[in-house]
Amino acid sequence: MITEIGIVAGEIWQFLDGKKSVTADELTKELKRPRELVMMSLGWLAREGYITLWISGSDYSAALNRK
């Protein structure tokens, strides 16, 4: 499971690289991954400081932390 979370985290990183921000629903749809796996990967990226997460309406949104 840890490997899958890391793989999806990389996919999320790549997807966010060309975007300002994206919702978890959009990621789930675009990456064709289970929502639970997307959420775990978002949590890992947020914990490591690579992304910022916030609640946007009834969903979570994410953006890369650019230095």
N, CA, C and O atoms as a Tripos MOL2 file, in Angstrom:
@<TRIPOS>MOLECULE
protein
  268   267    67     0     0
PROTEIN
NO_CHARGES

@<TRIPOS>ATOM
      1 N           0.8250   -1.1950    0.0000 N.3       1 MET1
      2 CA          0.0000    0.0000    0.0000 C.3       1 MET1
      3 C           0.8670    1.2560    0.0000 C.2       1 MET1
      4 O           0.5380    2.2250   -0.6840 O.2       1 MET1
      5 N           1.9720    1.2600    0.7550 N.am      2 ILE2
      6 CA          2.8490    2.4190    0.8120 C.3       2 ILE2
      7 C           3.3780    2.7570   -0.5820 C.2       2 ILE2
      8 O           3.4730    3.9280   -0.9490 O.2       2 ILE2
      9 N           3.7180    1.7390   -1.3440 N.am      3 THR3
     10 CA          4.2210    1.9600   -2.7000 C.3       3 THR3
     11 C           3.1650    2.6260   -3.5680 C.2       3 THR3
     12 O           3.4700    3.5590   -4.3110 O.2       3 THR3
     13 N           1.9190    2.1510   -3.4790 N.am      4 GLU4
     14 CA          0.8310    2.7470   -4.2650 C.3       4 GLU4
     15 C           0.6090    4.2080   -3.8950 C.2       4 GLU4
     16 O           0.3970    5.0470   -4.7700 O.2       4 GLU4
     17 N           0.6580    4.5110   -2.6040 N.am      5 ILE5
     18 CA          0.4830    5.8940   -2.1520 C.3       5 ILE5
     19 C           1.5780    6.7710   -2.7560 C.2       5 ILE5
     20 O           1.3070    7.8810   -3.2140 O.2       5 ILE5
     21 N           2.8030    6.2780   -2.7570 N.am      6 GLY6
     22 CA          3.9100    7.0330   -3.3340 C.3       6 GLY6
     23 C           3.7760    7.2320   -4.8320 C.2       6 GLY6
     24 O           4.0800    8.3070   -5.3490 O.2       6 GLY6
     25 N           3.3250    6.2090   -5.5260 N.am      7 ILE7
     26 CA          3.1230    6.3120   -6.9750 C.3       7 ILE7
     27 C           2.0530    7.3510   -7.2880 C.2       7 ILE7
     28 O           2.2400    8.1980   -8.1620 O.2       7 ILE7
     29 N           0.9360    7.2860   -6.5770 N.am      8 VAL8
     30 CA         -0.1480    8.2450   -6.8100 C.3       8 VAL8
     31 C           0.2800    9.6450   -6.3960 C.2       8 VAL8
     32 O          -0.1090   10.6190   -7.0400 O.2       8 VAL8
     33 N           1.0680    9.7670   -5.3440 N.am      9 ALA9
     34 CA          1.5910   11.0790   -4.9500 C.3       9 ALA9
     35 C           2.4050   11.6810   -6.0940 C.2       9 ALA9
     36 O           2.3000   12.8770   -6.3630 O.2       9 ALA9
     37 N           3.2010   10.8770   -6.7580 N.am     10 GLY10
     38 CA          3.9570   11.3450   -7.9210 C.3      10 GLY10
     39 C           3.0570   11.7670   -9.0630 C.2      10 GLY10
     40 O           3.3180   12.7680   -9.7300 O.2      10 GLY10
     41 N           2.0000   11.0090   -9.2890 N.am     11 GLU11
     42 CA          1.0310   11.3590  -10.3320 C.3      11 GLU11
     43 C           0.3420   12.6790  -10.0010 C.2      11 GLU11
     44 O           0.1220   13.5110  -10.8810 O.2      11 GLU11
     45 N           0.0060   12.8630   -8.7320 N.am     12 ILE12
     46 CA         -0.6230   14.1120   -8.2970 C.3      12 ILE12
     47 C           0.3420   15.2680   -8.5100 C.2      12 ILE12
     48 O          -0.0510   16.3130   -9.0270 O.2      12 ILE12
     49 N           1.6000   15.0940   -8.1190 N.am     13 TRP13
     50 CA          2.6200   16.1310   -8.2990 C.3      13 TRP13
     51 C           2.6990   16.5500   -9.7710 C.2      13 TRP13
     52 O           2.6740   17.7380  -10.0920 O.2      13 TRP13
     53 N           2.7950   15.5550  -10.6580 N.am     14 GLN14
     54 CA          2.8650   15.8320  -12.0960 C.3      14 GLN14
     55 C           1.6270   16.5800  -12.5770 C.2      14 GLN14
     56 O           1.7330   17.5300  -13.3530 O.2      14 GLN14
     57 N           0.4600   16.1530  -12.1190 N.am     15 PHE15
     58 CA         -0.7930   16.7880  -12.5330 C.3      15 PHE15
     59 C          -0.8570   18.2230  -12.0360 C.2      15 PHE15
     60 O          -1.2580   19.1170  -12.7810 O.2      15 PHE15
     61 N          -0.4680   18.4550  -10.7900 N.am     16 LEU16
     62 CA         -0.5230   19.8020  -10.2140 C.3      16 LEU16
     63 C           0.5320   20.7390  -10.8050 C.2      16 LEU16
     64 O           0.3750   21.9590  -10.7470 O.2      16 LEU16
     65 N           1.5850   20.1910  -11.3620 N.am     17 ASP17
     66 CA          2.6690   21.0190  -11.8840 C.3      17 ASP17
     67 C           2.1870   22.0180  -12.9290 C.2      17 ASP17
     68 O           2.7320   23.1180  -13.0220 O.2      17 ASP17
     69 N           1.1950   21.6620  -13.7020 N.am     18 GLY18
     70 CA          0.6820   22.5580  -14.7360 C.3      18 GLY18
     71 C          -0.5810   23.3020  -14.3360 C.2      18 GLY18
     72 O          -1.1960   23.9680  -15.1700 O.2      18 GLY18
     73 N          -0.9770   23.1990  -13.0680 N.am     19 LYS19
     74 CA         -2.2330   23.7930  -12.6130 C.3      19 LYS19
     75 C          -1.9870   24.7370  -11.4450 C.2      19 LYS19
     76 O          -0.9950   24.6130  -10.7270 O.2      19 LYS19
     77 N          -2.9020   25.6770  -11.2670 N.am     20 LYS20
     78 CA         -2.8390   26.5440  -10.0910 C.3      20 LYS20
     79 C          -3.3230   25.7760   -8.8620 C.2      20 LYS20
     80 O          -2.6540   25.7690   -7.8290 O.2      20 LYS20
     81 N          -4.4850   25.1300   -8.9740 N.am     21 SER21
     82 CA         -5.0170   24.2860   -7.9030 C.3      21 SER21
     83 C          -6.0040   23.3030   -8.5170 C.2      21 SER21
     84 O          -6.4220   23.4550   -9.6640 O.2      21 SER21
     85 N          -6.3660   22.2980   -7.7380 N.am     22 VAL22
     86 CA         -7.2790   21.2630   -8.2130 C.3      22 VAL22
     87 C          -8.0090   20.6750   -7.0120 C.2      22 VAL22
     88 O          -7.4750   20.6670   -5.9030 O.2      22 VAL22
     89 N          -9.2210   20.1850   -7.2240 N.am     23 THR23
     90 CA         -9.9690   19.5460   -6.1360 C.3      23 THR23
     91 C          -9.6640   18.0490   -6.1170 C.2      23 THR23
     92 O          -9.1790   17.4820   -7.0970 O.2      23 THR23
     93 N          -9.9560   17.4340   -4.9890 N.am     24 ALA24
     94 CA         -9.7640   15.9870   -4.8610 C.3      24 ALA24
     95 C         -10.6590   15.2350   -5.8410 C.2      24 ALA24
     96 O         -10.2550   14.2090   -6.3880 O.2      24 ALA24
     97 N         -11.8680   15.7370   -6.0650 N.am     25 ASP25
     98 CA        -12.7640   15.1000   -7.0420 C.3      25 ASP25
     99 C         -12.1670   15.1390   -8.4430 C.2      25 ASP25
    100 O         -12.2400   14.1540   -9.1780 O.2      25 ASP25
    101 N         -11.5740   16.2760   -8.8170 N.am     26 GLU26
    102 CA        -10.9400   16.3910  -10.1330 C.3      26 GLU26
    103 C          -9.7650   15.4330  -10.2600 C.2      26 GLU26
    104 O          -9.5870   14.7950  -11.2970 O.2      26 GLU26
    105 N          -8.9620   15.3340   -9.2030 N.am     27 LEU27
    106 CA         -7.8360   14.4040   -9.2290 C.3      27 LEU27
    107 C          -8.2960   12.9710   -9.3800 C.2      27 LEU27
    108 O          -7.7410   12.2120  -10.1740 O.2      27 LEU27
    109 N          -9.3150   12.6010   -8.6140 N.am     28 THR28
    110 CA         -9.8460   11.2410   -8.6800 C.3      28 THR28
    111 C         -10.3050   10.9090  -10.0950 C.2      28 THR28
    112 O         -10.0410    9.8210  -10.6050 O.2      28 THR28
    113 N         -10.9910   11.8550  -10.7180 N.am     29 LYS29
    114 CA        -11.5120   11.6520  -12.0710 C.3      29 LYS29
    115 C         -10.3850   11.6040  -13.1030 C.2      29 LYS29
    116 O         -10.3480   10.7020  -13.9390 O.2      29 LYS29
    117 N          -9.4760   12.5620  -13.0490 N.am     30 GLU30
    118 CA         -8.4050   12.6580  -14.0440 C.3      30 GLU30
    119 C          -7.3750   11.5390  -13.9280 C.2      30 GLU30
    120 O          -6.8910   11.0310  -14.9400 O.2      30 GLU30
    121 N          -7.0410   11.1590  -12.7070 N.am     31 LEU31
    122 CA         -6.0390   10.1100  -12.5090 C.3      31 LEU31
    123 C          -6.6270    8.7120  -12.5770 C.2      31 LEU31
    124 O          -5.8990    7.7230  -12.6610 O.2      31 LEU31
    125 N          -7.9670    8.6370  -12.5390 N.am     32 LYS32
    126 CA         -8.6530    7.3350  -12.5680 C.3      32 LYS32
    127 C          -8.1560    6.4220  -11.4470 C.2      32 LYS32
    128 O          -7.8400    5.2510  -11.6570 O.2      32 LYS32
    129 N          -8.0990    7.0090  -10.2430 N.am     33 ARG33
    130 CA         -7.6600    6.2940   -9.0460 C.3      33 ARG33
    131 C          -8.7610    6.3470   -8.0020 C.2      33 ARG33
    132 O          -9.5640    7.2800   -8.0150 O.2      33 ARG33
    133 N          -8.8260    5.3690   -7.0900 N.am     34 PRO34
    134 CA         -9.8210    5.4080   -6.0120 C.3      34 PRO34
    135 C          -9.6280    6.6560   -5.1500 C.2      34 PRO34
    136 O          -8.5010    7.0550   -4.8590 O.2      34 PRO34
    137 N         -10.7440    7.2650   -4.7460 N.am     35 ARG35
    138 CA        -10.6870    8.4860   -3.9410 C.3      35 ARG35
    139 C          -9.8710    8.2790   -2.6650 C.2      35 ARG35
    140 O          -9.1130    9.1660   -2.2700 O.2      35 ARG35
    141 N         -10.0130    7.1280   -2.0190 N.am     36 GLU36
    142 CA         -9.2810    6.8660   -0.7820 C.3      36 GLU36
    143 C          -7.7710    6.9330   -1.0100 C.2      36 GLU36
    144 O          -7.0380    7.4740   -0.1820 O.2      36 GLU36
    145 N          -7.3130    6.3870   -2.1250 N.am     37 LEU37
    146 CA         -5.8930    6.3990   -2.4550 C.3      37 LEU37
    147 C          -5.4310    7.8290   -2.7670 C.2      37 LEU37
    148 O          -4.3410    8.2320   -2.3610 O.2      37 LEU37
    149 N          -6.2500    8.5840   -3.4770 N.am     38 VAL38
    150 CA         -5.9360    9.9810   -3.7760 C.3      38 VAL38
    151 C          -5.8240   10.7680   -2.4700 C.2      38 VAL38
    152 O          -4.9050   11.5710   -2.3090 O.2      38 VAL38
    153 N          -6.7450   10.5450   -1.5470 N.am     39 MET39
    154 CA         -6.7310   11.2840   -0.2830 C.3      39 MET39
    155 C          -5.5050   10.9270    0.5540 C.2      39 MET39
    156 O          -4.8940   11.8070    1.1610 O.2      39 MET39
    157 N          -5.1380    9.6420    0.5930 N.am     40 MET40
    158 CA         -3.9410    9.2510    1.3330 C.3      40 MET40
    159 C          -2.6960    9.8870    0.7240 C.2      40 MET40
    160 O          -1.8080   10.3370    1.4480 O.2      40 MET40
    161 N          -2.6320    9.9240   -0.5830 N.am     41 SER41
    162 CA         -1.4880   10.5190   -1.2700 C.3      41 SER41
    163 C          -1.4350   12.0240   -1.0450 C.2      41 SER41
    164 O          -0.3540   12.5830   -0.8640 O.2      41 SER41
    165 N          -2.5870   12.6860   -1.0550 N.am     42 LEU42
    166 CA         -2.6330   14.1180   -0.7560 C.3      42 LEU42
    167 C          -2.1420   14.3730    0.6710 C.2      42 LEU42
    168 O          -1.4010   15.3240    0.9180 O.2      42 LEU42
    169 N          -2.5530   13.5320    1.5900 N.am     43 GLY43
    170 CA         -2.1130   13.6650    2.9710 C.3      43 GLY43
    171 C          -0.6140   13.5210    3.1060 C.2      43 GLY43
    172 O           0.0200   14.2690    3.8500 O.2      43 GLY43
    173 N          -0.0420   12.5670    2.3950 N.am     44 TRP44
    174 CA          1.4080   12.3800    2.4290 C.3      44 TRP44
    175 C           2.1210   13.6080    1.8810 C.2      44 TRP44
    176 O           3.0780   14.0960    2.4820 O.2      44 TRP44
    177 N           1.6490   14.1140    0.7260 N.am     45 LEU45
    178 CA          2.2680   15.2960    0.1260 C.3      45 LEU45
    179 C           2.1510   16.5130    1.0440 C.2      45 LEU45
    180 O           3.0890   17.3030    1.1520 O.2      45 LEU45
    181 N           1.0040   16.6640    1.7020 N.am     46 ALA46
    182 CA          0.8050   17.7880    2.6230 C.3      46 ALA46
    183 C           1.7150   17.6410    3.8330 C.2      46 ALA46
    184 O           2.3220   18.6190    4.2680 O.2      46 ALA46
    185 N           1.8180   16.4520    4.3760 N.am     47 ARG47
    186 CA          2.6490   16.2030    5.5550 C.3      47 ARG47
    187 C           4.1210   16.5010    5.2800 C.2      47 ARG47
    188 O           4.8420   16.9930    6.1480 O.2      47 ARG47
    189 N           4.5500   16.1960    4.0670 N.am     48 GLU48
    190 CA          5.9320   16.4420    3.6680 C.3      48 GLU48
    191 C           6.1670   17.8930    3.2530 C.2      48 GLU48
    192 O           7.3050   18.2870    2.9980 O.2      48 GLU48
    193 N           5.1060   18.6860    3.1850 N.am     49 GLY49
    194 CA          5.2370   20.1000    2.8500 C.3      49 GLY49
    195 C           5.2880   20.4160    1.3670 C.2      49 GLY49
    196 O           5.6470   21.5290    0.9820 O.2      49 GLY49
    197 N           4.9310   19.4470    0.5300 N.am     50 TYR50
    198 CA          4.9760   19.6530   -0.9130 C.3      50 TYR50
    199 C           3.7340   20.3610   -1.4540 C.2      50 TYR50
    200 O           3.7970   21.0220   -2.4910 O.2      50 TYR50
    201 N           2.6080   20.2240   -0.7530 N.am     51 ILE51
    202 CA          1.3720   20.8620   -1.2030 C.3      51 ILE51
    203 C           0.6880   21.5470   -0.0250 C.2      51 ILE51
    204 O           0.9950   21.2890    1.1390 O.2      51 ILE51
    205 N          -0.2400   22.4200   -0.3630 N.am     52 THR52
    206 CA         -1.1310   23.0280    0.6100 C.3      52 THR52
    207 C          -2.5310   22.4970    0.3230 C.2      52 THR52
    208 O          -2.9670   22.4650   -0.8280 O.2      52 THR52
    209 N          -3.2270   22.0850    1.3700 N.am     53 LEU53
    210 CA         -4.6080   21.5990    1.2640 C.3      53 LEU53
    211 C          -5.5370   22.5610    1.9730 C.2      53 LEU53
    212 O          -5.1670   23.1400    2.9950 O.2      53 LEU53
    213 N          -6.7420   22.7390    1.4450 N.am     54 TRP54
    214 CA         -7.7710   23.5330    2.1080 C.3      54 TRP54
    215 C          -9.1320   23.0190    1.6700 C.2      54 TRP54
    216 O          -9.2680   22.3600    0.6400 O.2      54 TRP54
    217 N         -10.1300   23.3360    2.4740 N.am     55 ILE55
    218 CA        -11.4980   22.9370    2.1490 C.3      55 ILE55
    219 C         -12.0850   23.9880    1.2250 C.2      55 ILE55
    220 O         -12.0410   25.1860    1.5080 O.2      55 ILE55
    221 N         -12.6340   23.5180    0.1230 N.am     56 SER56
    222 CA        -13.2370   24.3810   -0.8820 C.3      56 SER56
    223 C         -14.6640   23.8930   -1.1210 C.2      56 SER56
    224 O         -14.8860   22.9610   -1.8940 O.2      56 SER56
    225 N         -15.6210   24.5220   -0.4600 N.am     57 GLY57
    226 CA        -17.0030   24.0450   -0.5480 C.3      57 GLY57
    227 C         -17.1350   22.7330    0.1930 C.2      57 GLY57
    228 O         -16.8890   22.6650    1.3970 O.2      57 GLY57
    229 N         -17.5210   21.6930   -0.5230 N.am     58 SER58
    230 CA        -17.6960   20.3770    0.0970 C.3      58 SER58
    231 C         -16.5460   19.4290   -0.2430 C.2      58 SER58
    232 O         -16.6380   18.2290    0.0180 O.2      58 SER58
    233 N         -15.4710   19.9530   -0.8180 N.am     59 ASP59
    234 CA        -14.3490   19.1160   -1.2320 C.3      59 ASP59
    235 C         -13.0370   19.7670   -0.7710 C.2      59 ASP59
    236 O         -13.0190   20.9130   -0.3200 O.2      59 ASP59
    237 N         -11.9680   19.0240   -0.8940 N.am     60 TYR60
    238 CA        -10.6390   19.5470   -0.5990 C.3      60 TYR60
    239 C         -10.0040   20.0260   -1.8970 C.2      60 TYR60
    240 O         -10.2200   19.4420   -2.9590 O.2      60 TYR60
    241 N          -9.2220   21.0880   -1.8010 N.am     61 SER61
    242 CA         -8.4240   21.5710   -2.9230 C.3      61 SER61
    243 C          -6.9660   21.4970   -2.5350 C.2      61 SER61
    244 O          -6.6120   21.5330   -1.3560 O.2      61 SER61
    245 N          -6.1170   21.3920   -3.5630 N.am     62 ALA62
    246 CA         -4.6730   21.2900   -3.3410 C.3      62 ALA62
    247 C          -3.9290   22.1340   -4.3470 C.2      62 ALA62
    248 O          -4.3800   22.3260   -5.4770 O.2      62 ALA62
    249 N          -2.7810   22.6350   -3.9240 N.am     63 ALA63
    250 CA         -1.8700   23.3580   -4.8140 C.3      63 ALA63
    251 C          -0.4470   23.0400   -4.3840 C.2      63 ALA63
    252 O          -0.1720   22.8140   -3.2060 O.2      63 ALA63
    253 N           0.4610   23.0260   -5.3730 N.am     64 LEU64
    254 CA          1.8700   22.8110   -5.0630 C.3      64 LEU64
    255 C           2.4290   24.0110   -4.3020 C.2      64 LEU64
    256 O           2.0580   25.1540   -4.5690 O.2      64 LEU64
    257 N           3.3060   23.7460   -3.3730 N.am     65 ASN65
    258 CA          4.0490   24.8070   -2.6950 C.3      65 ASN65
    259 C           5.2690   25.1110   -3.5600 C.2      65 ASN65
    260 O           6.1930   24.3050   -3.6580 O.2      65 ASN65
    261 N           5.2550   26.2510   -4.1670 N.am     66 ARG66
    262 CA          6.3650   26.6460   -5.0460 C.3      66 ARG66
    263 C           7.3480   27.4970   -4.2600 C.2      66 ARG66
    264 O           6.9500   28.3630   -3.4810 O.2      66 ARG66
    265 N           8.6140   27.2490   -4.4660 N.am     67 LYS67
    266 CA          9.6470   27.9930   -3.7340 C.3      67 LYS67
    267 C          10.2420   29.0610   -4.5940 C.2      67 LYS67
    268 O          11.1280   29.7900   -4.1490 O.2      67 LYS67
@<TRIPOS>BOND
     1     1     2 1
     2     2     3 1
     3     3     4 2
     4     3     5 am
     5     5     6 1
     6     6     7 1
     7     7     8 2
     8     7     9 am
     9     9    10 1
    10    10    11 1
    11    11    12 2
    12    11    13 am
    13    13    14 1
    14    14    15 1
    15    15    16 2
    16    15    17 am
    17    17    18 1
    18    18    19 1
    19    19    20 2
    20    19    21 am
    21    21    22 1
    22    22    23 1
    23    23    24 2
    24    23    25 am
    25    25    26 1
    26    26    27 1
    27    27    28 2
    28    27    29 am
    29    29    30 1
    30    30    31 1
    31    31    32 2
    32    31    33 am
    33    33    34 1
    34    34    35 1
    35    35    36 2
    36    35    37 am
    37    37    38 1
    38    38    39 1
    39    39    40 2
    40    39    41 am
    41    41    42 1
    42    42    43 1
    43    43    44 2
    44    43    45 am
    45    45    46 1
    46    46    47 1
    47    47    48 2
    48    47    49 am
    49    49    50 1
    50    50    51 1
    51    51    52 2
    52    51    53 am
    53    53    54 1
    54    54    55 1
    55    55    56 2
    56    55    57 am
    57    57    58 1
    58    58    59 1
    59    59    60 2
    60    59    61 am
    61    61    62 1
    62    62    63 1
    63    63    64 2
    64    63    65 am
    65    65    66 1
    66    66    67 1
    67    67    68 2
    68    67    69 am
    69    69    70 1
    70    70    71 1
    71    71    72 2
    72    71    73 am
    73    73    74 1
    74    74    75 1
    75    75    76 2
    76    75    77 am
    77    77    78 1
    78    78    79 1
    79    79    80 2
    80    79    81 am
    81    81    82 1
    82    82    83 1
    83    83    84 2
    84    83    85 am
    85    85    86 1
    86    86    87 1
    87    87    88 2
    88    87    89 am
    89    89    90 1
    90    90    91 1
    91    91    92 2
    92    91    93 am
    93    93    94 1
    94    94    95 1
    95    95    96 2
    96    95    97 am
    97    97    98 1
    98    98    99 1
    99    99   100 2
   100    99   101 am
   101   101   102 1
   102   102   103 1
   103   103   104 2
   104   103   105 am
   105   105   106 1
   106   106   107 1
   107   107   108 2
   108   107   109 am
   109   109   110 1
   110   110   111 1
   111   111   112 2
   112   111   113 am
   113   113   114 1
   114   114   115 1
   115   115   116 2
   116   115   117 am
   117   117   118 1
   118   118   119 1
   119   119   120 2
   120   119   121 am
   121   121   122 1
   122   122   123 1
   123   123   124 2
   124   123   125 am
   125   125   126 1
   126   126   127 1
   127   127   128 2
   128   127   129 am
   129   129   130 1
   130   130   131 1
   131   131   132 2
   132   131   133 am
   133   133   134 1
   134   134   135 1
   135   135   136 2
   136   135   137 am
   137   137   138 1
   138   138   139 1
   139   139   140 2
   140   139   141 am
   141   141   142 1
   142   142   143 1
   143   143   144 2
   144   143   145 am
   145   145   146 1
   146   146   147 1
   147   147   148 2
   148   147   149 am
   149   149   150 1
   150   150   151 1
   151   151   152 2
   152   151   153 am
   153   153   154 1
   154   154   155 1
   155   155   156 2
   156   155   157 am
   157   157   158 1
   158   158   159 1
   159   159   160 2
   160   159   161 am
   161   161   162 1
   162   162   163 1
   163   163   164 2
   164   163   165 am
   165   165   166 1
   166   166   167 1
   167   167   168 2
   168   167   169 am
   169   169   170 1
   170   170   171 1
   171   171   172 2
   172   171   173 am
   173   173   174 1
   174   174   175 1
   175   175   176 2
   176   175   177 am
   177   177   178 1
   178   178   179 1
   179   179   180 2
   180   179   181 am
   181   181   182 1
   182   182   183 1
   183   183   184 2
   184   183   185 am
   185   185   186 1
   186   186   187 1
   187   187   188 2
   188   187   189 am
   189   189   190 1
   190   190   191 1
   191   191   192 2
   192   191   193 am
   193   193   194 1
   194   194   195 1
   195   195   196 2
   196   195   197 am
   197   197   198 1
   198   198   199 1
   199   199   200 2
   200   199   201 am
   201   201   202 1
   202   202   203 1
   203   203   204 2
   204   203   205 am
   205   205   206 1
   206   206   207 1
   207   207   208 2
   208   207   209 am
   209   209   210 1
   210   210   211 1
   211   211   212 2
   212   211   213 am
   213   213   214 1
   214   214   215 1
   215   215   216 2
   216   215   217 am
   217   217   218 1
   218   218   219 1
   219   219   220 2
   220   219   221 am
   221   221   222 1
   222   222   223 1
   223   223   224 2
   224   223   225 am
   225   225   226 1
   226   226   227 1
   227   227   228 2
   228   227   229 am
   229   229   230 1
   230   230   231 1
   231   231   232 2
   232   231   233 am
   233   233   234 1
   234   234   235 1
   235   235   236 2
   236   235   237 am
   237   237   238 1
   238   238   239 1
   239   239   240 2
   240   239   241 am
   241   241   242 1
   242   242   243 1
   243   243   244 2
   244   243   245 am
   245   245   246 1
   246   246   247 1
   247   247   248 2
   248   247   249 am
   249   249   250 1
   250   250   251 1
   251   251   252 2
   252   251   253 am
   253   253   254 1
   254   254   255 1
   255   255   256 2
   256   255   257 am
   257   257   258 1
   258   258   259 1
   259   259   260 2
   260   259   261 am
   261   261   262 1
   262   262   263 1
   263   263   264 2
   264   263   265 am
   265   265   266 1
   266   266   267 1
   267   267   268 2
@<TRIPOS>SUBSTRUCTURE
     1 MET1         2 RESIDUE 1 A MET
     2 ILE2         6 RESIDUE 1 A ILE
     3 THR3        10 RESIDUE 1 A THR
     4 GLU4        14 RESIDUE 1 A GLU
     5 ILE5        18 RESIDUE 1 A ILE
     6 GLY6        22 RESIDUE 1 A GLY
     7 ILE7        26 RESIDUE 1 A ILE
     8 VAL8        30 RESIDUE 1 A VAL
     9 ALA9        34 RESIDUE 1 A ALA
    10 GLY10       38 RESIDUE 1 A GLY
    11 GLU11       42 RESIDUE 1 A GLU
    12 ILE12       46 RESIDUE 1 A ILE
    13 TRP13       50 RESIDUE 1 A TRP
    14 GLN14       54 RESIDUE 1 A GLN
    15 PHE15       58 RESIDUE 1 A PHE
    16 LEU16       62 RESIDUE 1 A LEU
    17 ASP17       66 RESIDUE 1 A ASP
    18 GLY18       70 RESIDUE 1 A GLY
    19 LYS19       74 RESIDUE 1 A LYS
    20 LYS20       78 RESIDUE 1 A LYS
    21 SER21       82 RESIDUE 1 A SER
    22 VAL22       86 RESIDUE 1 A VAL
    23 THR23       90 RESIDUE 1 A THR
    24 ALA24       94 RESIDUE 1 A ALA
    25 ASP25       98 RESIDUE 1 A ASP
    26 GLU26      102 RESIDUE 1 A GLU
    27 LEU27      106 RESIDUE 1 A LEU
    28 THR28      110 RESIDUE 1 A THR
    29 LYS29      114 RESIDUE 1 A LYS
    30 GLU30      118 RESIDUE 1 A GLU
    31 LEU31      122 RESIDUE 1 A LEU
    32 LYS32      126 RESIDUE 1 A LYS
    33 ARG33      130 RESIDUE 1 A ARG
    34 PRO34      134 RESIDUE 1 A PRO
    35 ARG35      138 RESIDUE 1 A ARG
    36 GLU36      142 RESIDUE 1 A GLU
    37 LEU37      146 RESIDUE 1 A LEU
    38 VAL38      150 RESIDUE 1 A VAL
    39 MET39      154 RESIDUE 1 A MET
    40 MET40      158 RESIDUE 1 A MET
    41 SER41      162 RESIDUE 1 A SER
    42 LEU42      166 RESIDUE 1 A LEU
    43 GLY43      170 RESIDUE 1 A GLY
    44 TRP44      174 RESIDUE 1 A TRP
    45 LEU45      178 RESIDUE 1 A LEU
    46 ALA46      182 RESIDUE 1 A ALA
    47 ARG47      186 RESIDUE 1 A ARG
    48 GLU48      190 RESIDUE 1 A GLU
    49 GLY49      194 RESIDUE 1 A GLY
    50 TYR50      198 RESIDUE 1 A TYR
    51 ILE51      202 RESIDUE 1 A ILE
    52 THR52      206 RESIDUE 1 A THR
    53 LEU53      210 RESIDUE 1 A LEU
    54 TRP54      214 RESIDUE 1 A TRP
    55 ILE55      218 RESIDUE 1 A ILE
    56 SER56      222 RESIDUE 1 A SER
    57 GLY57      226 RESIDUE 1 A GLY
    58 SER58      230 RESIDUE 1 A SER
    59 ASP59      234 RESIDUE 1 A ASP
    60 TYR60      238 RESIDUE 1 A TYR
    61 SER61      242 RESIDUE 1 A SER
    62 ALA62      246 RESIDUE 1 A ALA
    63 ALA63      250 RESIDUE 1 A ALA
    64 LEU64      254 RESIDUE 1 A LEU
    65 ASN65      258 RESIDUE 1 A ASN
    66 ARG66      262 RESIDUE 1 A ARG
    67 LYS67      266 RESIDUE 1 A LYS
